Amino acid sequence: MAGYDYDLFVIGGGSGGVRAARVAATLGKRVGIAEEYRFGGTCVIRGCVPKKLYVYASQFPEHFADAAGYGWTVPEASFNWQTLVANKDREISRLEAIYKKNVEGAGGETFHSRAMIVDPHVVHLLDDDRTVTADQILIATGGRPAAHPALPGHEHCIFSNEAFDLKELPKAIMIEGGGYIAVEFANIFHGLGVDTTLVYRGKEILSRFDMDLRRTLHETMEKKGIKILCHAVSERVHKRPDGRLDALLTSGQTLTVDQVMLAIGRIPNTENMGLEGIGLEMTQAGAIKVDEYSRTNIGNIWAIGDVTNRVQLTPVAIHEAMCFVETAFKGNPTAPDHDTIATAVFSQPEIGTVGLSEDEAVKRFADVEIYRASFRPMRHTLSGRDEKMLIKLVVDGASRKVLGAHILGPDAGEMAQLLGIPLKAGLSKDDFDRTMAVHPTAAEELVTMYKPTYRVKDGQRVQ
Ligand SMILES: Cc1cc2nc3c(=O)[nH]c(=O)nc-3n(C[C@H](O)[C@H](O)[C@H](O)COP(=O)(O)OP(=O)(O)OC[C@H]3O[C@@H](n4cnc5c(N)ncnc54)[C@H](O)[C@@H]3O)c2cc1C
């Protein structure tokens, strides 16, 4: 549209926004993109990437301990938190530059500015005090950790954003929350030698995952030394004269720690962006309402990624971006497919999962077969580590379709990626059975569990 400055203006330079901007620019569209903080967004700057680097860092003490069974003598190891933080910073700066360069290399224009929408075709760039016009606008502003203003002493607490950049590694930390971010950080801090307590209001950590995995991970984490307090929330956080924090819990306990980290959910970034002013529809939780093609109630404004609160994962934001470009610029309306998404929790041990949990399958199918193997992975035979691996397939007894695959153990995330393909393709247990095993691996259990461990018929476990 020649009358506008841009064919597309993207607000938010994270996983979804950068992908949409780059691909649209590659098509020859005139694209602008504004990012108020750092290009790369949550995933690169304060999410998936630094998190995984910290997971690696936190695994070394177990590797050192396990080495003894394999004949190694490892001298006493020491850890420097500041080195880890600095090296992480170097890596995310490298990635940030690549993200920005990729958009610019495709012909897009980048702005370091907060942006707001003043009219359906007009964006105001606050830092530059400049207004631009665009035919299409894409909102990809992501989300941020939910605050807890009702908690007395909340001002002493940190969130995942701050946890990555603490000046000192705490001696003791309390993490509140039971989702994957809380669980992953509990494992990270524990692995780095921090006395760690996870406090969760629900009955078991990681709701919506398969209960078998949740329970087994819980037990394994406790065995490692992480304290997990379910059915509890903090009532008050008090700063002591010595600078430490007392967290008073509903259970009556008081935990004295150096940091309290809240990981109690994430909220969409939609405030102070002019969205109410232009009549953009949002949910009660402040997420942007979109149709199946990611279009808002205003025809030329679209939204993708965490800000729409559909599935909050990087590959999902990227997929939604690709579908948006197909729909808006290639005349090929494409709705993102949110079904059967493989995912991982980088806990220790790791979770890799795709498809229905046992509980979900039982609600939807009359005859469910469960194939379950719990065993000590080979790497823990000589190491002597008392840690079990769990592999589980959930199968529809009538059609033999594999409905869910759930793994707890080393490399479970890598396995989940590969399992995402047969489950997405709707393959059956018979297809798994006629697949040759790769030996010796842990994953071979996936194709060698020939007989169901038990069935659930009409909600009743029958064998
Ligand atoms: C600790 C943590 C760990 C995670 N681990 C994983 C993982 O292992 N795997 C996985 O798939 N996902 C993970 N996620 C989730 C993943 O990071 C998000 O799903 C993903 O980043 C969403 O992408 P997005 O483009 O929607 O938003 P974001 O990546 O959040 O990007 C939004 C961008 O918009 C900018 N912005 C906001 N408002 C404005 C404005 N008005 N003007 C200009 N710019 C603005 C923000 O600064 C931000 O950079 C993790 C998240 C967290 C917090």
Ligand as a Chemical Component Dictionary entry (heavy atoms), coordinates in Angstrom:
data_LIG
# 
_chem_comp.id                   LIG 
_chem_comp.type                 NON-POLYMER 
_chem_comp.pdbx_formal_charge   0 
_chem_comp.three_letter_code    LIG 
# 
loop_
_chem_comp_atom.comp_id 
_chem_comp_atom.atom_id 
_chem_comp_atom.alt_atom_id 
_chem_comp_atom.type_symbol 
_chem_comp_atom.charge 
_chem_comp_atom.model_Cartn_x 
_chem_comp_atom.model_Cartn_y 
_chem_comp_atom.model_Cartn_z 
_chem_comp_atom.pdbx_ordinal 
LIG C1  C1  C 0 12.145 -18.339 32.104 1  
LIG C2  C2  C 0 11.478 -18.744 30.810 2  
LIG C3  C3  C 0 11.854 -19.918 30.196 3  
LIG C4  C4  C 0 11.259 -20.300 29.007 4  
LIG N1  N1  N 0 11.648 -21.478 28.437 5  
LIG C5  C5  C 0 11.085 -21.875 27.274 6  
LIG C6  C6  C 0 11.508 -23.087 26.646 7  
LIG O1  O1  O 0 12.371 -23.805 27.151 8  
LIG N2  N2  N 0 10.926 -23.422 25.475 9  
LIG C7  C7  C 0 9.949  -22.648 24.878 10 
LIG O2  O2  O 0 9.469  -22.993 23.803 11 
LIG N3  N3  N 0 9.532  -21.496 25.467 12 
LIG C8  C8  C 0 10.070 -21.097 26.640 13 
LIG N4  N4  N 0 9.661  -19.921 27.225 14 
LIG C9  C9  C 0 8.562  -19.156 26.596 15 
LIG C10 C10 C 0 9.056  -18.309 25.418 16 
LIG O3  O3  O 0 10.107 -17.493 25.842 17 
LIG C11 C11 C 0 7.911  -17.481 24.881 18 
LIG O4  O4  O 0 6.825  -18.324 24.572 19 
LIG C12 C12 C 0 8.299  -16.711 23.618 20 
LIG O5  O5  O 0 9.389  -15.871 23.861 21 
LIG C13 C13 C 0 7.118  -15.908 23.105 22 
LIG O6  O6  O 0 7.494  -15.136 22.005 23 
LIG P1  P1  P 0 6.720  -13.789 21.644 24 
LIG O7  O7  O 0 7.258  -13.325 20.336 25 
LIG O8  O8  O 0 5.273  -13.991 21.770 26 
LIG O9  O9  O 0 7.092  -12.754 22.793 27 
LIG P2  P2  P 0 8.477  -12.319 23.424 28 
LIG O10 O10 O 0 9.569  -13.222 23.044 29 
LIG O11 O11 O 0 8.196  -12.120 24.870 30 
LIG O12 O12 O 0 8.779  -10.937 22.735 31 
LIG C14 C14 C 0 7.992  -9.804  22.966 32 
LIG C15 C15 C 0 8.871  -8.584  22.817 33 
LIG O13 O13 O 0 8.048  -7.425  22.736 34 
LIG C16 C16 C 0 8.692  -6.362  23.403 35 
LIG N5  N5  N 0 7.652  -5.368  23.725 36 
LIG C17 C17 C 0 6.634  -5.486  24.614 37 
LIG N6  N6  N 0 5.837  -4.393  24.563 38 
LIG C18 C18 C 0 6.378  -3.558  23.621 39 
LIG C19 C19 C 0 5.999  -2.295  23.101 40 
LIG N7  N7  N 0 4.892  -1.671  23.499 41 
LIG N8  N8  N 0 6.780  -1.721  22.146 42 
LIG C20 C20 C 0 7.907  -2.364  21.707 43 
LIG N9  N9  N 0 8.300  -3.580  22.163 44 
LIG C21 C21 C 0 7.538  -4.173  23.095 45 
LIG C22 C22 C 0 9.319  -7.025  24.617 46 
LIG O14 O14 O 0 10.390 -6.263  25.119 47 
LIG C23 C23 C 0 9.780  -8.357  24.021 48 
LIG O15 O15 O 0 11.114 -8.305  23.581 49 
LIG C24 C24 C 0 10.253 -19.486 28.409 50 
LIG C25 C25 C 0 9.870  -18.293 29.022 51 
LIG C26 C26 C 0 10.471 -17.930 30.212 52 
LIG C27 C27 C 0 10.044 -16.643 30.873 53 
# 
loop_
_chem_comp_bond.comp_id 
_chem_comp_bond.atom_id_1 
_chem_comp_bond.atom_id_2 
_chem_comp_bond.value_order 
_chem_comp_bond.pdbx_ordinal 
LIG C1  C2  SING 1  
LIG C2  C3  SING 2  
LIG C2  C26 DOUB 3  
LIG C3  C4  DOUB 4  
LIG C4  N1  SING 5  
LIG C4  C24 SING 6  
LIG N1  C5  DOUB 7  
LIG C5  C6  SING 8  
LIG C5  C8  SING 9  
LIG C6  O1  DOUB 10 
LIG C6  N2  SING 11 
LIG N2  C7  SING 12 
LIG C7  O2  DOUB 13 
LIG C7  N3  SING 14 
LIG N3  C8  DOUB 15 
LIG C8  N4  SING 16 
LIG N4  C9  SING 17 
LIG N4  C24 SING 18 
LIG C9  C10 SING 19 
LIG C10 O3  SING 20 
LIG C10 C11 SING 21 
LIG C11 O4  SING 22 
LIG C11 C12 SING 23 
LIG C12 O5  SING 24 
LIG C12 C13 SING 25 
LIG C13 O6  SING 26 
LIG O6  P1  SING 27 
LIG P1  O7  DOUB 28 
LIG P1  O8  SING 29 
LIG P1  O9  SING 30 
LIG O9  P2  SING 31 
LIG P2  O10 DOUB 32 
LIG P2  O11 SING 33 
LIG P2  O12 SING 34 
LIG O12 C14 SING 35 
LIG C14 C15 SING 36 
LIG C15 O13 SING 37 
LIG C15 C23 SING 38 
LIG O13 C16 SING 39 
LIG C16 N5  SING 40 
LIG C16 C22 SING 41 
LIG N5  C17 SING 42 
LIG N5  C21 SING 43 
LIG C17 N6  DOUB 44 
LIG N6  C18 SING 45 
LIG C18 C19 SING 46 
LIG C18 C21 DOUB 47 
LIG C19 N7  SING 48 
LIG C19 N8  DOUB 49 
LIG N8  C20 SING 50 
LIG C20 N9  DOUB 51 
LIG N9  C21 SING 52 
LIG C22 O14 SING 53 
LIG C22 C23 SING 54 
LIG C23 O15 SING 55 
LIG C24 C25 DOUB 56 
LIG C25 C26 SING 57 
LIG C26 C27 SING 58 
# 
